Amino acid sequence: MRYTVLVVDDEPRNLQLVASILSPAYRIMLADDPAEALKVCFAKQPDLILLDIVMKTMSGYELAQQLKSDKRTQTIPIVFLTVKASEDDIDKAFQVGAVDYISKPFKAKELLARVKTQITLQVAEKRLRQVINLVPHRLFARDSAGRIVLANEAAAAFYAKNIDELLNTREPALPEGYQYVVIDNGQCPPEEPIHRMYTCEEQLIQPEGKKQYFQTSKIPFCFSESGLPAVLEIAIDITKEKEKQAKIRQLNQELLKHSQYKDKLLSVIAHDLITPLFNMDMSLGMLQSQIDTLPADKVRDKISKTKDNASATLKLLTNLLEWTKTQFEAVSYNPVALNLFDEVQKVLTFLQSQLYNKNINVELAISQEQQIMADTDMLQTILRNLIANAIKYSKEEGVVVVSTKERDSGICISIADDGVGMSAEHLQKIRQGNMEHITTYGTKGERGSGIGLNLAREFIQWHGGELEVESEEGKGSTFTFTIPTNHHS
């Protein structure tokens, strides 16, 4: 490939001399006027410009400044040809953007060597730019002062700027509404300069709240005379990897949770279902073998106790099934307008035998017109478990009070008993939701697994409320929760 060199000089003899030396190796363009040289540069984009300093219509310094101030030509290297070789002249040449200078008169070998060097550097720089633009990650090079001296297209796209707008800046501005946060993992350098590689995690927060994660590495790659390193920065988008890690953590948590559910399920089956079923089987077996000899009142008593066991076991199975559905997200929440008084009456009808067995009196402090928004099945489960709990821990001829109070967030429902209450330790566990391993017994030996209370708490939370409890040992307990009067989503 023949590279193109533009020679600018208002002396025709100088133009011809330079052309005769360079033309065997390069494609030569000549301009004897600075204005013409500008047009050629805009149209042809030479690989190198050889520029005389002293010209009649415009100095080489002025032409160089114009070339460097225009984005179309600012990357073309300029070498001055000059008879002015004082220190001030040389300094000014570099200030206006020259990469080298050649003093007149010059030797052909020197000219060829200087041109070859600059062409080689220019080609290498172009190839470097092509290579770094192939890198799909954001890449910067900074000088010892922290200014960006090299950037790729991925970096420009990230900041919604072109590459030239990034150069010589320290902290490019992000598009409006974006926020960049460094997540210090102990690997980030506290300040520049750095003398070894550092890697840290950074986060881009978009205006709508979406987050992107980047792993940014800072690598010292050369050192200035002052000993301060320049730094290469590369930022790799690790958002997908972070999402995968989060998904794996979530799956691990779900696996752990399901394992705990399985253990709880097996525990309930082993302790709370097998025992009453075994007792019923034994009781019915004895009744079968003795039915012809037992008095009628003892037969009725055994049948009544067996029925109570069967009812308690059915209630436990019902709770267990509903609880299992909630753990595997197989429930649906469908709130509708309900009359609270009617819903409580349905539960009391369902629990009639338990109330009768202990001669419990239920007092309702509820308006018969009280309307709420709730899921029918969930509300029935909540009320059934909390009222059944109150009955279980009430003494003979105890009182259970179901009352309501209006709150800003909805209707506050309280279920209070004057039973045995609970210890401070037991109360603390319930308030913390730590009921997984609580097995309790009612005043007539009714066994409890804690599942019903767990289920009530979860269904209350589906309605946007929380289960509150107050209790004092020997004086009873009060369970309170709030149900919205309008739709909760």
C-alpha positions in Angstrom: 0.0 0.0 0.0 1.3 3.5 -1.0 0.7 6.0 1.7 -0.1 9.7 0.8 2.0 12.6 1.8 0.8 16.2 1.2 3.7 18.7 0.8 2.8 22.4 1.5 5.3 25.1 0.5 4.9 28.3 -1.5 8.3 27.8 -3.2 7.9 25.5 -6.3 11.6 24.5 -6.1 11.1 23.1 -2.6 7.9 21.3 -3.6 9.8 19.6 -6.5 12.8 18.7 -4.3 10.6 17.0 -1.7 8.5 15.2 -4.3 11.6 13.9 -6.1 12.9 12.3 -2.9 9.6 10.8 -1.6 7.7 9.9 -4.8 9.5 6.5 -5.3 8.0 5.3 -1.9 4.9 7.4 -1.5 2.0 9.0 -3.3 2.7 12.7 -3.3 0.3 15.6 -3.4 1.6 19.2 -3.7 0.1 22.5 -2.6 1.8 25.9 -3.0 -1.0 27.8 -1.2 -2.3 27.2 2.4 -6.0 27.7 1.3 -5.5 25.0 -1.4 -3.8 22.8 1.2 -6.9 22.9 3.4 -9.2 21.9 0.5 -6.9 19.0 -0.4 -6.9 17.8 3.2 -10.7 17.9 3.5 -11.1 16.1 0.3 -8.3 13.6 0.2 -7.3 13.0 3.9 -3.5 12.4 3.4 -1.6 10.2 5.8 1.0 12.8 6.6 1.5 16.6 6.0 4.9 18.2 5.4 4.4 21.9 6.1 6.6 24.9 5.6 6.5 27.5 8.4 7.3 30.6 6.4 4.8 31.3 3.6 3.4 34.6 2.2 -0.4 34.3 2.6 -0.5 32.3 5.8 2.2 30.9 8.2 2.5 27.2 8.7 1.6 27.7 12.4 -1.8 29.2 11.4 -2.5 26.4 8.9 -1.6 23.8 11.5 -4.0 25.4 14.0 -6.8 25.3 11.5 -6.1 21.7 10.6 -6.0 20.6 14.3 -9.2 22.5 15.2 -11.2 20.7 12.5 -12.5 17.2 13.4 -12.0 16.0 9.8 -8.2 16.7 9.9 -7.2 16.9 13.5 -5.7 13.4 13.6 -3.4 13.9 10.5 0.2 14.1 11.7 2.1 17.3 10.7 5.9 17.6 10.3 7.3 21.1 9.9 9.9 21.9 7.3 11.7 25.0 8.5 14.8 27.2 8.4 13.7 28.5 11.8 15.3 26.2 14.3 15.4 28.3 17.4 14.2 26.8 20.7 11.1 29.1 20.7 10.3 28.2 17.0 10.5 24.5 17.9 8.3 24.9 21.0 5.7 26.8 19.0 5.7 24.1 16.4 4.8 21.5 19.0 2.3 23.8 20.6 0.2 24.1 17.4 0.2 20.3 17.0 3.3 19.2 15.1 4.7 15.7 15.7 8.2 16.5 14.4 10.2 19.1 12.5 13.0 18.9 9.9 15.5 21.8 9.6 16.3 23.1 6.1 18.5 22.3 4.3 17.9 18.6 4.9 19.4 15.5 3.6 17.4 13.0 1.5 18.1 10.1 3.9 17.0 12.2 6.9 13.7 13.2 5.2 12.9 9.6 4.2 13.7 8.4 7.7 11.5 11.0 9.4 8.6 10.5 7.0 8.8 6.7 7.4 8.8 7.0 11.1 5.7 9.2 11.2 3.9 7.0 8.6 4.7 3.9 10.6 3.4 5.6 13.8 0.3 6.8 12.0 -0.4 3.3 10.7 0.2 1.8 14.1 -2.2 4.3 15.7 -4.9 3.6 13.2 -4.5 -0.2 13.7 -4.6 0.3 17.4 -7.8 2.3 17.1 -9.3 -0.4 14.9 -8.3 -3.1 17.5 -9.7 -1.2 20.5 -12.9 -0.5 18.7 -13.3 -4.2 18.2 -13.3 -4.6 22.0 -17.0 -4.7 23.0 -16.2 -3.4 26.5 -15.7 0.2 27.6 -12.0 1.1 27.4 -10.0 4.2 28.4 -6.4 5.1 28.7 -5.6 8.0 31.1 -2.4 10.0 31.5 -0.8 10.6 34.9 -3.1 13.5 35.5 -6.2 11.3 35.0 -7.1 12.8 31.6 -8.5 10.4 29.0 -6.0 10.1 26.1 -7.5 7.1 24.4 -11.1 5.8 24.2 -13.0 3.2 22.1 -16.4 3.3 20.5 -18.0 1.3 23.3 -16.9 4.0 25.8 -18.2 6.7 23.5 -21.6 4.9 23.2 -21.8 4.4 27.0 -21.5 8.2 27.5 -23.6 9.0 24.4 -20.7 11.1 23.0 -18.2 10.8 20.2 -14.6 9.8 21.0 -13.2 13.3 20.5 -15.6 14.6 23.2 -14.2 12.2 25.7 -10.5 13.0 25.1 -8.8 15.2 27.7 -11.7 14.9 30.1 -11.3 13.4 33.6 -14.9 12.4 34.4 -17.2 12.5 31.3 -20.8 13.5 32.1 -23.4 10.8 31.9 -26.6 11.4 30.0 -29.3 13.1 32.1 -30.9 11.0 34.8 -28.2 8.3 34.9 -26.1 7.7 38.0 -22.9 5.8 38.4 -22.0 4.2 41.7 -18.7 2.4 42.7 -19.4 -0.6 44.8 -16.3 -0.7 47.0 -15.3 -4.3 47.5 -11.9 -3.5 49.0 -10.2 -3.9 45.6 -10.7 -0.3 44.4 -7.7 2.0 44.6 -8.4 4.8 47.1 -6.9 7.4 44.8 -4.7 7.8 41.8 -1.9 7.1 40.9 -2.0 3.3 41.0 1.0 1.1 40.7 -0.7 -2.3 40.4 -3.8 -3.7 38.9 -7.1 -3.1 40.7 -10.5 -4.5 40.0 -13.8 -3.2 41.4 -17.5 -3.4 40.7 -19.5 -0.4 39.5 -23.2 0.1 39.0 -25.1 2.3 36.5 -28.5 3.3 37.6 -30.8 4.3 34.7 -33.5 6.9 35.1 -36.3 4.3 35.3 -34.3 2.5 38.1 -32.9 -0.4 36.0 -29.4 -1.3 37.1 -26.4 -2.4 35.0 -23.3 -3.9 36.7 -19.7 -3.5 35.5 -16.4 -5.1 36.5 -13.8 -2.3 36.0 -10.1 -3.1 36.0 -7.4 -0.4 36.2 -4.0 -1.4 35.0 -0.8 0.8 35.0 0.9 0.4 31.7 3.6 3.0 31.4 5.4 5.5 33.5 6.1 9.2 33.0 9.4 10.9 34.0 7.8 11.9 37.3 7.2 8.2 38.1 3.4 8.4 38.0 1.8 5.7 36.0 -0.7 6.1 33.2 -3.7 3.8 33.5 -5.6 1.6 31.2 -9.3 1.1 32.3 -11.6 -1.6 30.9 -15.2 -2.0 32.1 -16.9 -5.3 31.3 -20.7 -5.5 31.6 -21.5 -8.3 34.0 -25.2 -7.6 34.4 -26.2 -10.9 32.9 -23.8 -12.8 35.2 -25.1 -10.9 38.2 -28.7 -11.8 37.2 -27.6 -15.4 36.9 -26.0 -15.3 40.3 -29.1 -13.8 41.8 -31.3 -16.4 40.1 -29.0 -19.2 41.5 -29.2 -17.7 45.0 -33.0 -17.5 44.7 -33.2 -21.1 43.6 -31.0 -22.2 46.4 -33.2 -20.3 48.9 -36.3 -21.9 47.4 -34.7 -25.3 47.6 -33.8 -24.7 51.2 -37.3 -23.4 51.9 -38.9 -26.4 50.2 -36.7 -28.7 52.2 -37.8 -27.1 55.4 -41.5 -27.4 54.2 -40.9 -31.1 53.6 -39.4 -31.5 57.1 -42.3 -29.7 58.7 -44.8 -31.7 56.7 -43.2 -35.0 57.7 -43.1 -33.8 61.3 -46.8 -33.0 61.3 -47.7 -36.3 59.7 -45.5 -38.2 62.1 -46.6 -36.5 65.3 -49.9 -34.7 64.8 -51.8 -37.0 62.3 -50.6 -40.5 63.1 -51.3 -40.2 66.9 -55.0 -39.2 66.6 -55.6 -41.6 63.8 -54.0 -44.4 65.9 -56.2 -43.4 68.9 -59.3 -43.4 66.8 -58.4 -46.8 65.4 -57.8 -48.2 68.9 -61.0 -46.7 70.2 -63.2 -48.0 67.4 -61.6 -51.4 67.7 -62.4 -51.6 71.4 -65.9 -50.3 70.7 -66.4 -52.9 68.0 -65.3 -55.7 70.4 -67.3 -54.5 73.4 -70.4 -53.0 71.8 -72.7 -55.8 72.9 -71.6 -55.6 76.6 -71.0 -51.8 77.1 -73.8 -49.7 78.6 -75.4 -47.2 76.1 -74.0 -44.1 77.8 -70.4 -45.4 77.6 -70.9 -46.2 73.9 -72.2 -42.7 73.3 -69.2 -41.3 75.2 -66.7 -43.3 73.2 -68.4 -42.3 69.9 -68.4 -38.6 71.0 -64.7 -38.7 71.8 -63.9 -40.4 68.6 -65.9 -37.8 66.7 -64.0 -35.0 68.4 -60.7 -36.7 67.4 -61.9 -37.0 63.9 -63.0 -33.4 63.7 -59.7 -32.2 65.1 -57.8 -34.4 62.6 -60.0 -33.1 59.7 -59.3 -29.5 60.8 -55.5 -30.3 60.9 -55.6 -31.9 57.5 -57.5 -29.0 56.1 -55.0 -26.5 57.5 -52.1 -28.7 56.3 -53.5 -28.8 52.7 -54.0 -25.0 52.6 -50.6 -24.4 54.2 -48.9 -26.6 51.7 -50.6 -24.7 48.8 -49.3 -21.4 50.2 -45.7 -22.7 50.4 -45.8 -23.7 46.8 -47.6 -20.6 45.7 -50.7 -22.6 44.5 -53.2 -20.2 46.0 -54.9 -17.2 44.4 -56.0 -14.0 46.1 -59.4 -12.8 44.9 -60.9 -10.1 47.2 -64.6 -9.4 47.1 -67.0 -7.4 49.1 -68.1 -9.4 52.2 -70.3 -8.9 55.2 -68.0 -9.6 58.2 -70.9 -10.5 60.6 -72.1 -13.2 58.2 -68.6 -14.6 57.7 -68.1 -14.9 61.5 -71.4 -16.6 61.9 -70.4 -19.2 59.3 -67.3 -20.0 61.3 -69.2 -20.2 64.6 -71.6 -22.7 63.0 -68.6 -24.8 61.8 -67.1 -24.7 65.3 -70.3 -25.4 67.1 -69.3 -28.8 68.5 -66.1 -27.4 70.0 -68.1 -24.5 71.6 -70.6 -26.9 72.9 -68.0 -29.3 74.4 -66.6 -26.5 76.6 -69.8 -24.6 77.0 -68.0 -21.5 75.5 -70.0 -18.2 75.2 -69.2 -16.1 72.2 -69.8 -12.4 72.3 -69.9 -10.5 69.0 -69.2 -6.8 69.0 -69.6 -6.4 65.3 -72.1 -4.4 63.3 -74.4 -6.6 61.2 -73.8 -4.3 58.3 -70.0 -4.3 58.5 -68.5 -4.6 55.0 -64.9 -5.6 54.1 -62.9 -6.5 51.1 -61.4 -9.9 51.5 -60.7 -13.3 49.8 -63.6 -15.5 51.0 -61.6 -18.7 51.5 -58.7 -16.9 53.1 -60.9 -15.0 55.5 -62.7 -18.1 56.5 -59.4 -19.8 57.2 -58.1 -16.8 59.3 -61.3 -16.6 61.4 -61.6 -20.4 61.8 -58.1 -20.8 63.1 -58.0 -17.8 65.4 -61.5 -18.6 66.9 -60.6 -22.3 67.2 -57.4 -21.3 69.0 -59.4 -19.1 71.4 -61.7 -22.1 72.1 -58.8 -24.5 72.5 -57.1 -22.5 75.2 -60.3 -21.4 77.0 -61.5 -23.1 80.2 -64.9 -24.6 80.6 -67.7 -21.9 80.4 -65.1 -19.3 79.1 -65.9 -16.3 77.0 -64.6 -15.5 73.5 -65.1 -12.0 72.2 -65.0 -11.1 68.5 -64.9 -7.3 68.1 -64.0 -4.7 65.5 -62.6 -1.2 65.5 -62.2 1.2 62.5 -58.7 2.2 61.5 -57.4 4.4 58.6 -56.1 1.2 56.9 -59.4 -0.7 57.3 -61.3 -2.7 59.9 -59.3 -4.0 62.9 -60.7 -7.4 64.0 -59.9 -8.7 67.5 -60.5 -12.2 68.9 -60.0 -12.4 72.6 -60.3 -15.2 75.2 -60.1 -15.4 78.9 -58.2 -18.7 78.9 -54.8 -19.8 80.0 -52.8 -17.3 78.1 -49.2 -18.0 77.2 -45.7 -17.7 78.6 -43.5 -14.7 77.6 -41.2 -17.1 75.7 -44.1 -18.6 73.7 -45.5 -15.1 73.0 -42.1 -13.9 71.7 -41.9 -16.8 69.3 -45.4 -16.1 67.9 -44.6 -12.4 67.5 -41.4 -13.3 65.6 -43.4 -15.8 63.4 -41.2 -18.6 64.7 -44.0 -21.2 65.1 -42.4 -24.0 63.0 -41.6 -26.2 66.0 -44.3 -25.2 68.5 -46.5 -28.0 69.7 -49.1 -27.0 72.3 -52.0 -28.5 74.1 -55.4 -27.0 74.8 -57.2 -27.1 78.2 -58.7 -30.5 77.2 -55.6 -31.9 75.7 -56.2 -30.6 72.2 -53.0 -30.9 70.2 -51.7 -27.9 68.1 -48.9 -27.9 65.5 -48.7 -24.1 64.9 -49.7 -24.6 61.2 -53.1 -22.9 61.7 -51.5 -19.8 63.2 -48.9 -19.8 60.4 -51.6 -20.0 57.8 -53.7 -17.2 59.4 -50.6 -15.0 59.5 -49.8 -15.6 55.8 -53.3 -15.0 54.7 -53.5 -11.8 56.7 -50.3 -10.6 55.0 -51.9 -11.3 51.6 -54.5 -8.7 52.6 -51.8 -6.2 53.5 -52.1 -6.6 57.2 -50.1 -8.1 60.1 -51.1 -10.4 62.9 -50.7 -8.8 66.4 -50.9 -10.7 69.7 -51.2 -9.7 73.3 -51.2 -12.4 76.1 -50.6 -12.8 79.8 -50.2 -16.2 81.4 -53.4 -17.2 83.2 -55.4 -14.3 81.9 -56.0 -15.1 78.2 -54.9 -13.9 74.8 -56.0 -11.4 72.1 -55.2 -11.8 68.4 -55.7 -8.7 66.2 -55.4 -8.1 62.5 -56.7 -5.5 59.9 -58.6 -6.2 56.8 -59.1 -3.4 54.2 -62.5 -2.0 53.5 -61.5 -1.4 49.9 -59.5 -3.4 47.4 -55.9 -4.2 48.4 -53.5 -5.2 45.6 
